[in-house]
Amino acid sequence: MAQSRLQVFCDRLEQELRPHLDLTSEHPHHPVIVRHCPSPWYCVGTGNYAAVVAHPDFPAWVVKVYAPHREGFAAEVEVYRRLGTHAAFSECYYAKDGILVLRRLHGTTLYDCAHRGIPIPRKVIEDIDQALDYVYAQGLNPHDVHGKNVMLGVDGRGLVVDISDFLKPEPCYAWKDLKRAYYCLYRPLIAGLKLKIPYAFLDHVRTVYRVYRRLGDRLFLKP
């Protein structure tokens, strides 16, 4: 039954979504722009290369659609193939011509937790650590694992929501740095206060961090 429903979902996305969804990527370092999403499909979120779209009648899945002329689709399909089934990651059920159907993960990103004052349990960090160990065991390289790409799941467990860069060979310190900030700053100074940190401040921190990493001047964040 579940398989037949999945097939119905895939058929509908090919008939209703693909021909009418209009999205573009104007800059590789800025989120794609969804100009039109046919109703009742709706946009869940956007990244620098793709948009994530859902349908209200099919809450178990989401559709990730790569913007035209953006690379990464084949690599992401391969990463999902290697990951197989793991509680901390989504699964890919369908992949064709820049579109993936993924199991929908429910929760709040750690970035949004900081903004909304939602406590981030230590267990979430530990779950993600264990999930990334699993990634290494599959011959992959966790890359770009930052606050917008990891979530506090509705069951209180840690989730990794973006695995698209896990074939990149170069080292990435984003998760190590985020984990250090969690233990050195968040837990002793912020967690108990339940502060709601403005997005403007969080975005500024992300911008400064990217500049330091790009220049190689990691200061106290250096691993």
trRosetta pair geometry for C-beta under 8 A, 3 or more apart (Angstrom, degrees):
i j d omega theta_ij theta_ji phi_ij phi_ji
1 4 5.9 -57 -149 36 29 107
1 5 6.4 27 153 -17 64 107
2 5 5.7 -57 -150 38 32 111
2 6 6.4 36 151 -22 65 104
3 6 5.5 -51 -150 34 33 114
3 7 6.6 36 150 -21 64 102
4 7 5.5 -49 -151 32 36 114
4 8 6.7 41 148 -21 64 99
5 8 5.5 -47 -151 32 37 114
5 9 6.5 42 148 -21 64 102
5 58 7.5 166 161 -120 102 101
6 9 5.5 -51 -151 34 35 115
6 10 6.4 33 152 -17 67 104
6 61 7.2 112 -123 -45 83 150
6 93 5.9 -94 -164 156 136 146
6 94 7.5 173 167 -35 105 120
6 101 7.4 129 -165 135 96 150
7 10 5.7 -52 -146 37 34 110
7 11 6.2 36 153 -20 65 105
8 11 5.7 -55 -148 36 30 112
8 12 6.3 27 155 -18 64 107
9 12 5.9 -59 -150 37 28 108
9 13 6.5 26 155 -19 64 105
9 55 7.2 -174 -140 43 93 139
9 58 4.8 110 -108 -129 120 160
9 61 5.9 84 165 55 160 146
9 101 6.8 115 118 -139 118 143
10 13 5.9 -52 -146 33 32 109
10 14 6.6 28 156 -15 63 106
10 93 7.9 -126 -66 114 120 104
10 94 5.0 -177 -107 -109 126 168
10 101 6.1 -79 -90 -39 91 155
11 14 6.0 -62 -154 38 30 108
11 15 6.2 14 156 -8 67 114
12 15 5.8 -64 -140 46 33 103
12 16 5.2 -9 176 15 74 119
12 17 7.3 67 130 -10 70 99
12 55 7.2 48 110 -88 135 169
13 16 6.7 -63 -114 55 21 85
13 17 4.3 -28 -154 31 63 129
13 18 6.3 76 148 -28 71 91
13 55 7.8 -127 -77 -33 88 133
13 63 5.5 160 -131 -94 143 149
13 99 6.9 166 141 171 130 146
13 101 7.2 -175 11 -80 162 110
14 17 7.4 -2 -40 49 14 86
14 18 5.4 -4 -137 11 40 132
15 18 7.8 63 4 35 13 96
15 19 7.4 -23 -177 4 28 118
16 19 7.6 -102 -176 38 8 96
16 20 6.9 -45 170 25 48 123
16 38 6.0 -146 166 95 84 140
16 41 6.9 158 124 -28 112 124
17 20 6.8 -103 -155 51 20 87
17 21 5.3 18 175 -33 71 118
17 38 6.4 -153 -108 45 47 112
17 41 5.4 110 -101 -75 102 164
17 53 6.5 147 -149 112 134 150
17 63 6.5 59 145 85 167 170
17 65 7.8 -143 150 -70 118 140
18 21 6.4 -46 -122 22 20 108
18 65 8.0 179 -104 -119 68 126
18 99 6.6 -71 -91 -52 108 154
20 36 6.8 -89 159 120 80 114
20 38 4.1 50 103 -46 137 129
21 34 7.5 -52 -168 -146 90 96
21 36 6.9 -173 -146 93 34 73
21 37 5.9 18 -121 -115 84 61
21 38 6.7 -92 -66 1 63 90
21 41 7.5 -66 -81 106 106 150
21 51 7.9 -162 180 70 128 134
21 53 7.0 -84 -114 -60 141 163
21 65 6.2 -38 124 175 156 174
22 34 7.3 111 85 -169 60 54
22 35 4.2 -57 110 68 110 105
22 36 4.1 43 33 39 112 95
22 37 8.0 -124 37 -58 67 45
23 32 5.3 44 169 152 113 122
23 33 6.4 170 -155 86 69 46
23 34 4.7 -28 -100 -104 100 59
23 35 6.5 -178 -92 11 38 77
23 51 5.2 -134 -120 -4 162 135
23 65 6.6 120 32 106 144 121
23 67 5.4 -107 118 -105 102 86
24 32 6.5 173 87 -163 30 86
24 33 5.3 -14 62 58 82 96
24 35 6.7 36 3 -23 101 115
24 67 6.1 88 -157 -154 19 119
24 68 7.1 -26 -117 35 62 100
25 28 7.0 52 158 -89 121 47
25 30 8.0 155 -162 78 74 77
25 32 4.5 -53 -84 -105 80 88
25 33 7.5 165 -89 15 32 73
25 48 7.2 73 -143 169 121 53
25 49 6.6 4 -99 -125 153 38
25 67 3.7 123 -24 106 108 161
25 68 7.5 -163 20 55 95 59
25 69 7.4 -143 53 72 112 89
25 70 5.3 63 20 -60 159 126
26 30 6.7 -27 70 73 87 124
26 33 6.5 25 -10 -2 108 121
27 30 4.2 49 72 22 110 109
28 48 6.0 52 175 170 49 116
28 49 7.6 17 -145 -77 72 82
28 70 7.6 153 -113 -123 83 99
29 48 6.2 -24 -130 -131 19 133
30 48 6.5 116 67 -121 18 83
31 46 4.1 92 -178 115 117 113
31 47 6.1 -117 -123 -174 82 8
31 48 6.1 -81 -93 -80 39 45
32 46 5.1 -137 56 -164 78 117
32 47 7.0 24 6 71 96 45
32 48 7.1 111 -31 -174 76 17
32 49 6.9 1 -42 139 117 7
32 50 6.4 15 1 -117 144 2
32 51 5.4 -106 80 -49 127 91
32 67 4.5 -168 -118 -57 136 133
32 70 7.7 -78 -80 -33 123 157
33 46 7.6 46 -80 -148 23 164
34 37 5.6 8 169 -44 127 106
34 43 5.0 -175 35 -82 171 149
34 46 6.5 -145 -22 -78 103 127
34 51 5.2 92 -70 -113 113 160
37 41 5.3 -122 167 104 97 99
37 42 6.2 106 120 -122 141 30
37 43 5.3 -156 -46 -40 161 92
37 53 6.2 -174 -143 -124 126 122
38 41 5.5 50 74 36 68 114
39 42 7.8 30 -115 -65 60 80
40 55 6.4 86 96 -149 92 74
40 56 5.5 -63 145 16 128 110
40 57 7.5 87 83 -12 136 96
41 53 5.4 18 177 173 110 117
41 54 7.1 162 -154 83 67 32
41 55 5.4 -40 -99 -87 69 80
41 63 8.0 -30 -147 36 122 132
42 53 6.9 163 83 -154 29 74
42 54 6.1 -25 64 62 79 79
42 55 7.8 140 18 -95 73 34
42 56 7.5 49 9 -44 116 89
43 46 6.9 -2 -179 -50 125 92
43 51 5.8 -52 -136 -179 106 120
43 52 7.2 101 -164 76 64 54
43 53 5.7 -44 -101 -100 51 74
44 52 4.4 -55 62 105 110 101
44 53 6.5 -176 3 -101 88 17
44 54 5.1 71 -50 -11 115 110
44 62 6.0 -42 5 -136 154 132
45 51 7.3 -178 97 -155 40 62
45 52 5.0 12 55 44 78 113
46 50 7.5 -164 -150 104 60 40
46 51 4.7 -26 -105 -107 81 79
46 52 7.3 -155 -77 16 35 73
47 50 5.5 14 53 54 103 69
47 51 7.6 -170 24 -83 66 34
47 52 7.8 60 -9 -21 96 97
47 162 7.0 128 -97 -116 152 139
47 164 8.0 147 114 18 162 151
49 66 5.9 -22 149 -138 91 84
49 67 6.2 -140 -177 25 45 99
49 70 4.3 167 -151 162 86 140
49 71 7.6 -72 -141 65 135 44
49 72 5.3 29 159 35 163 149
49 164 7.2 -168 56 149 137 160
50 64 5.2 40 148 178 142 90
50 65 5.8 164 -161 81 92 40
50 66 4.6 -52 -93 -96 104 49
50 67 6.3 -149 -92 -13 43 74
50 70 7.1 -159 -57 93 71 145
50 72 7.7 -121 -31 86 115 129
50 164 7.9 174 15 -90 130 158
51 64 7.5 171 87 -151 37 52
51 65 5.3 -14 60 59 84 96
51 67 7.4 85 -11 -59 89 86
52 62 5.2 15 -177 161 101 131
52 63 7.1 153 -158 79 53 46
52 64 5.3 -23 -101 -98 76 71
52 65 7.8 170 -90 17 27 73
53 62 6.8 149 72 -171 37 80
53 63 4.7 -26 66 66 91 101
53 64 7.9 168 20 -85 72 24
53 65 6.2 18 3 -4 118 117
54 58 7.5 -154 -172 79 76 84
54 59 7.6 38 -176 -120 124 46
54 61 7.6 163 -129 100 81 54
54 62 4.9 -49 -82 -114 89 81
54 63 7.1 173 -80 17 37 79
54 104 7.0 53 -110 -98 123 136
55 58 4.7 37 75 34 107 101
55 63 8.0 50 -18 -7 94 114
56 59 7.3 5 -164 -67 38 83
58 61 5.5 -29 145 45 111 97
59 104 6.7 -99 163 47 55 154
60 103 6.8 -46 164 -140 79 69
60 104 6.0 179 169 23 25 106
61 93 7.0 -70 -118 34 128 136
61 101 5.4 1 -175 -176 131 95
61 102 6.6 144 -156 74 75 39
61 103 6.4 -60 -104 -107 66 32
61 104 5.7 -170 -116 -27 9 96
62 101 7.6 164 82 -153 36 53
62 102 5.4 -23 63 64 84 93
62 104 4.7 106 -22 -91 97 92
63 99 6.1 -15 -171 -166 103 100
63 100 7.1 155 -157 79 53 47
63 101 5.8 -27 -100 -99 70 65
63 102 7.6 158 -97 19 21 80
64 76 7.8 -100 106 140 146 157
64 99 7.1 155 80 -156 54 48
64 100 4.5 -6 55 57 103 100
64 102 5.9 39 -12 -6 110 124
65 98 6.5 47 -161 136 61 93
65 99 5.4 -7 -105 -106 73 81
66 70 5.3 -148 179 74 98 107
66 72 6.6 174 -119 69 130 96
66 73 4.9 -85 -24 -70 156 107
66 98 4.1 -112 49 -160 106 94
66 99 7.5 -127 14 -66 79 42
67 70 4.6 64 67 -3 87 131
68 98 7.9 -4 -90 -133 47 166
71 75 7.7 53 153 3 87 119
72 75 5.4 -66 -154 45 48 113
72 76 5.8 47 154 -25 81 106
72 164 5.5 31 177 176 121 116
72 165 7.8 -39 -135 -78 117 64
73 76 6.0 -61 -151 34 26 108
73 77 6.6 26 154 -18 64 105
73 95 7.6 150 175 -169 95 108
73 98 5.2 -88 -94 -109 152 52
73 100 7.6 -178 -149 -38 84 106
74 77 5.7 -53 -151 34 34 113
74 78 6.5 33 152 -18 65 106
75 78 5.7 -58 -152 37 33 111
75 79 6.5 35 151 -22 66 103
75 164 6.9 81 98 -176 103 66
75 165 7.9 30 128 -110 135 30
75 167 4.8 -124 -161 29 109 142
76 79 5.6 -49 -147 32 36 113
76 80 6.5 34 155 -15 66 103
76 92 7.9 135 139 -76 89 147
76 100 6.7 -92 115 -44 125 155
76 163 7.0 120 -141 90 80 80
76 164 4.4 -25 -92 -123 110 77
77 80 6.0 -57 -153 38 31 108
77 81 6.5 36 149 -24 64 105
77 92 6.5 -166 -128 142 61 168
77 95 4.6 110 -110 -174 119 167
77 100 6.9 -162 -83 -95 82 120
78 81 5.4 -50 -149 31 35 116
78 82 6.6 28 155 -14 66 104
78 167 6.6 44 86 -69 122 138
79 82 6.0 -59 -151 39 31 106
79 83 6.2 28 154 -20 67 109
79 140 6.3 85 -133 -122 88 141
79 163 5.0 -176 139 133 138 110
79 164 7.0 -170 30 -117 152 25
79 166 4.7 108 -129 58 132 117
79 167 6.1 -120 -68 -38 101 95
80 83 5.7 -55 -140 37 32 111
80 90 7.7 -43 -118 95 112 84
80 91 6.7 115 -165 -156 109 43
80 92 3.7 53 152 2 161 124
80 95 7.8 164 57 -55 141 138
80 100 7.6 149 -14 -154 158 139
80 102 7.9 -123 -110 -109 145 98
80 163 7.0 128 -68 81 69 135
81 84 7.7 18 167 -62 31 58
81 92 7.6 -49 -52 54 58 126
82 138 4.6 124 155 165 105 123
82 139 6.8 -102 -162 58 142 95
82 140 6.0 145 105 -49 143 118
83 86 5.9 -90 172 12 95 120
83 89 5.4 -66 168 94 145 162
83 91 7.9 -149 98 -106 111 65
83 134 7.9 71 -142 130 80 109
83 135 7.2 -17 -103 -107 98 73
83 138 6.1 -100 -90 -28 47 179
83 140 7.5 -14 -68 -9 84 156
83 163 6.7 -16 -46 -179 151 167
84 91 7.9 -19 158 -118 29 103
84 138 7.9 -165 8 -110 96 137
85 91 6.1 -2 -102 -89 69 130
86 89 4.9 45 73 27 102 103
86 131 6.7 127 147 -136 131 90
86 134 5.9 140 -129 135 152 157
87 157 7.1 -29 138 132 119 155
88 127 6.1 168 -99 158 122 99
88 128 6.9 153 -159 -103 139 50
88 130 7.6 161 -36 86 151 87
88 131 3.6 -90 87 -101 163 137
88 134 7.6 143 42 41 127 140
88 157 7.4 -119 -97 143 78 113
88 158 6.3 5 -130 102 111 77
88 159 5.5 -178 -160 -123 62 47
88 160 5.5 46 148 11 100 91
89 131 6.8 148 -40 -164 91 123
89 159 7.5 152 -78 -161 29 76
89 160 5.6 -22 -90 66 78 97
89 163 6.3 28 -141 -45 122 140
90 102 4.5 27 157 180 140 112
90 103 4.7 -179 -157 60 79 83
90 104 7.5 21 -121 -86 116 11
90 105 5.5 -101 -72 -34 94 109
90 161 7.1 58 -22 -138 112 55
90 163 7.9 -150 42 4 91 118
91 102 6.8 155 75 -152 38 66
91 103 4.7 45 39 -3 83 120
92 95 5.8 19 169 -49 126 112
92 100 5.4 -56 -135 -166 109 114
92 101 7.0 111 -160 72 61 55
92 102 5.7 -34 -97 -97 59 75
93 101 4.8 -58 65 96 94 106
93 102 7.2 167 11 -97 85 23
93 103 7.2 100 -26 -47 112 75
94 99 7.6 -17 117 116 97 92
94 100 6.8 153 85 -157 61 43
94 101 3.8 33 44 24 104 117
95 99 7.2 176 -145 90 43 53
95 100 4.9 -1 -102 -105 83 79
95 101 7.6 -130 -59 21 51 70
96 99 5.8 -16 67 59 68 94
105 151 6.5 144 135 46 123 150
105 153 7.0 -84 -177 -109 95 98
105 159 5.2 154 -173 177 138 152
105 161 5.7 -141 62 -105 145 95
106 153 6.7 75 84 -154 63 75
106 154 4.8 -8 113 -17 107 122
107 151 3.8 116 94 154 126 123
107 152 5.3 -172 -178 88 116 45
107 153 4.0 -81 -77 -109 134 35
107 154 5.5 -132 -85 -32 69 62
107 159 5.7 152 25 25 152 135
108 112 5.0 -117 -177 87 92 118
108 113 5.4 116 120 -63 116 83
108 116 7.3 -73 -171 37 145 140
108 118 6.0 42 96 60 155 163
108 151 6.1 146 72 -156 27 90
108 152 5.2 -13 61 56 85 97
109 112 4.7 90 58 10 84 99
109 113 6.9 -137 100 -8 44 85
109 147 6.4 92 158 154 102 66
109 148 5.4 16 -177 -139 152 40
109 149 7.4 52 -135 -6 116 14
109 150 6.8 104 -148 75 74 42
109 151 5.1 -60 -91 -95 46 76
109 152 7.8 112 -164 14 4 74
109 161 7.3 -78 -94 18 95 144
110 113 5.1 -44 -144 31 39 120
110 114 6.6 43 155 -21 65 98
110 120 5.9 49 -133 -112 94 140
110 124 7.5 152 -85 138 110 141
110 147 4.4 -107 84 -148 101 79
110 148 8.0 -102 54 -56 76 25
110 150 5.5 10 -5 85 116 93
110 151 7.0 -149 -27 -107 69 26
110 152 6.6 109 -80 -26 67 91
110 178 7.6 94 98 -179 152 131
111 114 6.1 -54 -159 31 28 109
111 115 6.8 23 146 -14 61 108
111 146 7.9 44 -58 131 114 86
111 147 3.9 113 -62 133 83 107
111 148 4.6 5 -10 -76 148 66
111 202 6.4 118 -161 172 88 145
112 115 5.3 -53 -147 39 40 114
112 116 5.8 19 160 -5 73 112
112 118 7.6 20 118 24 75 127
113 116 6.3 -68 -138 49 25 95
113 117 7.9 -110 172 64 54 11
113 118 4.1 -92 -142 68 77 103
113 119 7.6 -66 -176 74 115 12
113 120 5.2 97 134 -68 151 100
113 152 5.7 80 -71 2 138 132
114 117 8.0 32 -176 -68 24 31
114 120 7.7 -12 -62 -31 72 129
114 147 7.1 -18 1 -166 130 142
114 186 7.8 -86 -103 -117 106 120
114 190 7.8 3 -135 153 89 149
114 197 4.9 -26 152 38 91 126
114 202 6.2 129 101 -98 128 132
115 196 6.4 26 166 -167 41 74
115 197 5.7 -85 -99 68 44 73
115 198 7.2 40 -134 -149 86 12
115 199 5.7 20 -117 -69 131 75
115 202 6.3 -66 -73 -17 95 151
116 196 6.1 -15 -154 -125 16 97
117 194 4.5 61 -178 170 107 76
117 195 6.0 -156 -107 94 95 21
117 196 4.1 -54 -40 -71 109 76
117 197 7.9 145 -67 -3 68 65
118 152 6.9 -155 125 53 128 155
119 191 6.0 67 -135 -160 88 86
119 194 6.7 -51 -60 -100 85 87
120 124 5.7 -90 -176 49 82 144
120 125 7.5 76 147 -40 108 95
120 152 6.1 -132 -122 -69 74 130
120 182 7.1 -94 102 -137 136 114
120 186 6.8 -17 53 159 125 143
120 191 7.2 -103 45 -111 77 102
121 124 5.2 115 68 -8 77 95
121 152 7.5 113 24 -129 86 116
121 156 6.4 20 24 -169 146 96
122 125 5.7 -56 -163 36 47 111
122 126 6.2 44 144 -18 75 108
122 187 7.5 41 -79 -100 96 131
123 126 5.5 -57 -145 41 36 113
123 127 6.1 43 154 -26 69 103
123 156 6.7 30 84 149 134 96
123 157 7.0 -75 133 -115 109 52
123 158 7.1 -162 126 -24 65 99
124 127 5.7 -50 -148 32 29 113
124 128 6.6 24 155 -15 62 105
124 150 7.9 122 164 150 105 113
124 152 5.3 -45 -108 -103 147 79
124 156 7.4 -113 -66 171 91 56
124 157 6.9 141 -104 179 65 26
124 158 3.9 124 -163 -74 59 95
125 128 6.0 -58 -151 37 30 108
125 129 6.4 36 150 -23 64 105
125 158 6.7 162 -39 -79 14 148
125 179 6.1 120 -157 -125 117 91
125 182 5.8 168 -91 122 141 163
125 183 8.0 135 179 -53 170 92
126 129 5.5 -50 -148 33 33 116
126 130 6.5 30 155 -16 65 105
126 158 7.3 169 64 -1 50 139
127 130 5.9 -60 -153 38 30 108
127 131 6.3 30 150 -21 66 107
127 157 5.1 141 -112 -172 166 80
127 158 3.2 163 77 36 117 107
127 159 7.8 -12 122 -44 130 38
128 131 5.4 -51 -144 36 35 114
128 132 6.3 34 156 -18 66 103
128 145 7.4 150 177 175 121 130
128 150 5.5 16 -110 -146 144 138
128 158 4.1 -99 -41 152 83 143
128 159 7.8 -31 -86 43 91 12
128 160 6.2 119 -133 -61 91 96
128 175 7.3 -154 140 -149 122 123
129 132 6.0 -60 -151 36 27 107
129 133 6.7 33 149 -21 62 103
129 179 7.5 78 -76 -108 104 144
130 133 5.5 -47 -152 30 36 116
130 134 6.8 41 148 -20 63 100
131 134 5.5 -51 -158 32 36 116
131 135 6.7 43 143 -24 65 99
131 158 6.9 -138 -4 105 131 108
131 160 5.5 -174 125 -11 146 123
132 135 5.0 -39 -150 26 43 119
132 136 6.8 47 151 -18 65 95
132 142 4.6 -13 -142 -54 105 157
132 145 6.8 -31 -92 -67 127 174
132 160 7.5 125 -66 -68 79 150
132 175 6.6 140 -82 144 161 172
133 136 5.8 -49 -154 33 35 111
133 137 6.5 37 147 -21 64 106
134 137 5.5 -55 -151 34 35 116
134 138 6.8 29 152 -16 65 104
135 138 6.0 -62 -157 35 32 106
135 140 4.8 -80 178 78 83 112
135 141 7.6 173 141 -59 111 2
135 142 5.0 93 94 -60 153 93
135 163 7.8 -159 -116 -135 125 112
135 166 6.2 -110 -164 -148 123 132
136 139 7.8 60 178 -62 36 13
136 140 6.9 -108 -88 66 25 63
136 141 7.5 53 -102 -101 69 43
136 142 7.2 -51 -53 -12 80 98
140 163 8.0 4 168 -172 153 107
140 166 4.3 13 178 157 121 112
140 167 6.8 -62 -137 -79 87 50
141 166 6.0 161 63 -170 52 58
141 167 7.2 84 37 -142 95 11
141 168 6.2 -109 82 76 122 60
141 169 6.3 119 6 -122 163 30
141 171 7.8 -110 -173 -103 124 42
141 172 7.5 118 148 13 99 103
142 145 5.2 -10 170 -25 109 134
142 166 6.2 -15 -99 -119 34 93
142 172 6.9 -122 111 63 66 117
142 175 6.3 -9 133 -4 131 146
143 165 4.0 -103 92 119 116 108
143 166 5.8 -179 23 -94 93 39
143 168 4.6 46 -63 53 174 117
143 170 7.6 80 -117 72 127 73
143 172 4.3 123 -132 -5 66 150
143 174 7.9 80 -173 22 40 120
144 149 6.4 92 132 -15 82 166
144 162 6.9 -61 109 107 110 120
144 165 4.7 65 18 46 124 148
144 172 6.1 -75 -37 -164 46 158
144 174 6.0 50 -130 18 26 157
145 149 5.7 -125 -137 91 43 125
145 150 6.2 53 -175 -47 85 114
145 160 6.5 -39 -129 -134 109 113
145 162 8.0 -178 -103 71 56 88
145 172 7.3 121 16 113 80 127
145 174 5.5 159 61 89 56 111
145 175 4.0 7 87 -62 116 112
145 178 7.6 -120 115 26 79 139
146 149 5.5 75 51 21 61 105
146 150 7.4 -161 93 3 22 97
146 174 4.5 -72 -70 174 90 128
146 175 7.3 -122 -75 -70 44 57
146 178 6.0 162 -137 -56 57 139
146 206 7.8 90 167 -126 144 107
147 150 6.7 -68 -131 44 26 92
147 178 6.0 178 -54 -130 82 134
147 202 7.9 -110 95 -170 153 119
147 206 8.0 -113 41 -87 119 113
148 162 8.0 16 110 3 80 137
149 160 6.7 15 143 -160 87 69
149 161 5.6 -150 -167 59 54 84
149 162 4.1 -78 -139 34 109 112
150 158 6.5 -8 -179 -169 109 95
150 159 6.6 158 -162 84 60 53
150 160 5.5 -28 -106 -104 80 58
150 161 6.8 179 -96 8 24 87
150 175 8.0 93 -38 -113 143 98
150 178 8.0 146 28 122 137 159
151 158 7.3 145 77 -158 50 49
151 159 4.3 -17 60 62 98 107
151 160 7.9 -166 18 -73 79 15
151 161 5.6 64 -16 -35 114 121
152 156 7.0 -18 -176 -134 89 35
152 158 7.1 -36 -103 -101 46 55
152 159 7.7 -135 -40 20 2 93
153 156 6.6 -41 74 35 81 18
153 157 4.6 -9 41 62 128 73
153 158 7.0 -135 -5 -68 98 5
153 159 4.8 102 -61 -27 102 118
160 163 6.5 76 129 -67 113 91
162 165 7.6 30 140 10 98 91
163 166 4.9 -18 -179 -17 80 128
165 168 5.0 -13 176 -4 85 122
165 172 7.8 75 121 -46 128 159
168 172 7.4 66 91 -37 125 122
172 175 7.5 67 114 6 96 87
173 176 4.9 -62 -163 50 71 114
173 177 5.3 71 137 -27 92 105
173 213 7.1 -166 55 -124 110 118
173 218 7.5 1 83 -127 162 138
173 221 7.6 122 131 147 132 100
173 223 5.4 -135 -129 -39 126 121
174 177 6.0 -63 -148 39 25 108
174 178 6.2 22 157 -18 64 109
175 178 5.6 -54 -143 38 33 110
175 179 6.1 33 157 -20 66 107
176 179 5.8 -55 -146 37 28 111
176 180 6.4 31 153 -21 63 105
176 223 5.4 22 125 -100 151 114
177 180 5.6 -51 -147 34 32 112
177 181 6.5 32 153 -18 64 104
177 209 7.3 138 139 -156 149 125
177 221 4.9 29 -130 -168 113 114
177 223 7.7 -88 -63 -65 78 86
178 181 5.7 -54 -150 37 33 111
178 182 6.4 40 149 -26 65 103
179 182 5.4 -47 -150 29 34 117
179 183 6.6 18 158 -7 65 105
180 183 6.3 -63 -147 44 30 99
180 184 5.6 3 165 2 69 121
180 221 6.9 155 76 -136 144 70
181 184 6.3 -66 -125 52 24 96
181 185 5.1 -29 -169 32 66 119
181 186 6.3 67 136 -20 73 101
182 185 7.4 -39 -81 54 7 77
182 186 4.7 -35 -141 37 46 131
182 187 6.4 55 157 -25 64 96
183 186 7.5 7 -27 47 17 90
183 187 5.7 -5 -133 16 37 129
184 187 8.0 76 14 38 13 94
184 188 7.3 -40 178 20 27 118
185 188 7.1 -87 -148 49 13 89
185 189 5.5 -46 -172 36 55 125
185 190 6.6 32 142 -6 76 115
186 189 7.0 -81 -119 54 9 82
186 190 4.8 -56 -143 50 52 119
186 191 5.7 74 153 -48 75 92
187 190 7.7 2 -20 49 12 78
187 191 5.1 5 -128 -10 39 137
188 191 7.8 63 2 20 13 105
189 193 7.7 -26 150 3 50 124
190 193 5.9 -80 -158 43 38 107
190 195 5.5 -82 -154 29 88 117
190 197 7.9 -12 -149 -49 135 121
191 194 7.7 18 172 -63 34 52
197 201 5.6 -106 176 76 92 125
197 202 5.7 102 123 -54 115 101
198 201 4.7 93 67 6 88 100
198 202 7.1 -159 98 -2 47 87
199 202 5.5 -58 -145 42 38 111
199 203 5.8 39 157 -22 72 106
200 203 5.9 -54 -145 37 26 111
200 204 6.5 30 152 -21 61 106
201 204 5.6 -53 -150 33 32 113
201 205 6.5 34 152 -20 65 102
202 205 5.7 -51 -151 33 33 112
202 206 6.5 34 151 -18 65 105
203 206 5.6 -53 -149 36 34 113
203 207 6.4 36 152 -22 66 104
204 207 5.7 -53 -148 34 32 112
204 208 6.4 30 155 -16 66 106
205 208 5.9 -56 -147 39 30 109
205 209 6.2 33 154 -21 64 109
206 209 5.6 -55 -146 36 29 114
206 210 6.4 30 157 -20 64 105
207 210 5.9 -55 -150 34 29 109
207 211 6.6 30 153 -20 63 105
208 211 5.7 -55 -152 33 33 113
208 212 6.5 30 154 -16 66 106
209 212 5.9 -58 -151 37 31 109
209 213 6.3 26 155 -15 67 108
209 221 7.4 78 -135 -41 91 175
210 213 5.8 -57 -145 40 31 109
210 214 6.0 32 157 -22 66 110
211 214 5.8 -57 -145 37 27 110
211 215 6.3 14 160 -8 63 112
212 215 6.1 -66 -146 44 26 103
212 217 5.4 -95 -153 83 73 78
212 218 6.0 106 151 -111 106 36
212 219 6.2 -57 -154 5 138 106
212 221 6.9 91 118 43 142 131
213 216 7.6 36 -179 -72 31 28
213 218 6.7 48 -97 -97 57 84
218 221 4.9 -113 175 79 88 84
218 222 3.6 119 95 -78 124 77
218 223 7.6 -45 153 -1 161 62
219 222 6.6 176 68 -23 25 94
